[in-house]
């Protein structure tokens, strides 16, 4: 039996990023434990490419496609009135964004031991009682919406849910999900089915991120508003999807044994989304300080120019465009300005093209360079300032990595950036600011903060040093590993079992 | 905070035909059956004789029609006054009786008897299928005045919400942004920018994403035009278009404030390049004057316009700019007599007669000015 199984969705080991690096460092940092990974993917046809070298203590990797559903032919089963009565509140609750009736619905949806679930996926999706539940839910919640669109939204929302109830997951002593959503639901199902504890770590807030993504999505139909009226809300179908993820979040928070989060702001949001406060604990991210400090290689030789870097993927959430606009402003004040955008450019090719166009339109082609994937350890030491213009972040590792090399940062006021730069506790704040915080999407403020650091080299050095001290004291990887090691061992060694299900 | 009041819709319960048998229809059904069978008997008897010289069976034909009519009438009366579809049912069953004689009459009566208590609307599955084929007609754009009134009323509805933004919940704030985006005028975009400073991540992220989407349209146009200019560097018209596009971008409210100077320089450089290439083109000078005016440099615009008018006195855009300058001077100096003299002079000029009767893109302040000079009708 494995010790810990991670439930991942859009992260490790196939998508690089902060969460993936975090999982990788946890696995690598605990060679004494055997790990497994369950990776959720929209379809089996999606191409998966390993972005990390698998450590030897990863013993199992299961890929679960969410939307490939094949209804196996089966004999007609008798009408299960009691089962439907118990499943209906769970289904209807999800449509309202609530998590109700999971306990009673569970035996009908998921196998347990040798016992098969009372209802098959086909019955849950393609039967007369399912149709009745669907039409009732439609009348109760969205009687004015198009039934056709409601039907398909319902189907796409619930089929993966029913399918996940049957997914084969490796047995483990502990399940660890790194988001709520689908993987949180799968962790809850696996834990309940095998009577195993499960814990949740949230870096960003899945519910929040999905809410933003869905509210901005163009592919979801939105009923046309009436002329001259202010329609409150996002439209029926966006609401259905948001409610689904809200309900899955609540379900995960209810069922999980512990919730670990990175910073105070996340904790407050989780409580707002329905997490019980007593389950939540803050464990900040950590970086391998020595790995950055001892790295000798340098990407570029000194040029006498002032080098500004943004480390991150070229995707809309990083708001690279605001950074580019700020460079236009900086370039008027900083001679010999060199700007590097250090991160993969292939995740959103359209956005990358837009950024390139903007660089050209603003006449910055000689100043701004997109480097694509690089070894950032050889870049931090040659930069003068690091900028982060993201519109959403958890606890950005790149700032902490830069601090290891004494690199001050100018970051937007999102996620944990404020507490990383200005400090969390009174003792932490006493170390001094490690950079500046600017408002999201404000190119001028970003530029002004960089210009201020350019004009005052002493202050720049002081802030870089404050960052170095802060990361050494509060954000070391070994501190983070120790915290998780003790959590894992408390479950896997049976030393602390108060959270485990009986 | 007020919200849109939900409109009550028809009850989702489906209507059924009355399940009761109405005795009022019974005598008609009996009569219909008797007539139909007797008519059939008469026709069959005639056929038995087998004579081809027999006259047309008027009596049997009359009874056959009467039977069909009685069937329909019976159904019509039996369904009662409250049933909206009774005329349709009556005609439907009559046709049955007419086409198939006694069998048809019996079939029609049987159809009515079996249809009682059944839904008279399509089942939901059929509704789903039907809905797939429904196409929604494009909403007709009202003409200018109506459109203006609508916009004013919409503004009256949206603006108070913006003031209430700090108190609005997240869905309401998002709805405000959507409404502002839909209208998309400069003032609306400025309001979206204000929304982007809301402290709630859900709200500011949404507002920023909307600004980005709107900006993308300009960026796309600028990009394709820049490509064309690269391919045809001598084409002055492309450069003018680019200059106008930049001005439109600056005027839209989408351009980041910190980049305004850069874009202004860029615009002028495109225009100067075009003017250098075509020094005799007076229209370019007029465009330049308008760009200056758009930037709020009205006296400078008037100076350029006066130079242009020396070359080409019929350029209306340049003339209006001169007028605009005169008007602003009069207002700033508070000299009403100057205003009246200027107005009189304008009306006496042949060129100041026709101004487009619809606002053109980029004609905002000039058009308003023309309205002032010439009154609504001429404007």
Interface residues (C-beta under 8 A of the other chain):
Chain A: X135 X139 X143 X144 X146 X147 X148 X151 X208 X211 X212 X215 X216 X224 X225 X226 X227 X228 X229 X230 X231 X232 X233 X234 X316 X319 X321 X325 X326 X328 X329 X354 X357 X358 X360 X361 X362 X363 X391 X392 X414 X439 X440 X441 X443 X444 X447
Chain B: X3 X4 X6 X7 X9 X12 X124 X127 X128 X131 X132 X136 X139 X150 X153 X154 X157 X158 X161 X171 X172 X174 X175 X176 X178 X179 X182 X196 X197 X201 X202 X204 X205 X206 X208 X209 X210 X211 X212 X216 X219 X222 X223 X226 X256 X257 X258 X259 X262 X266
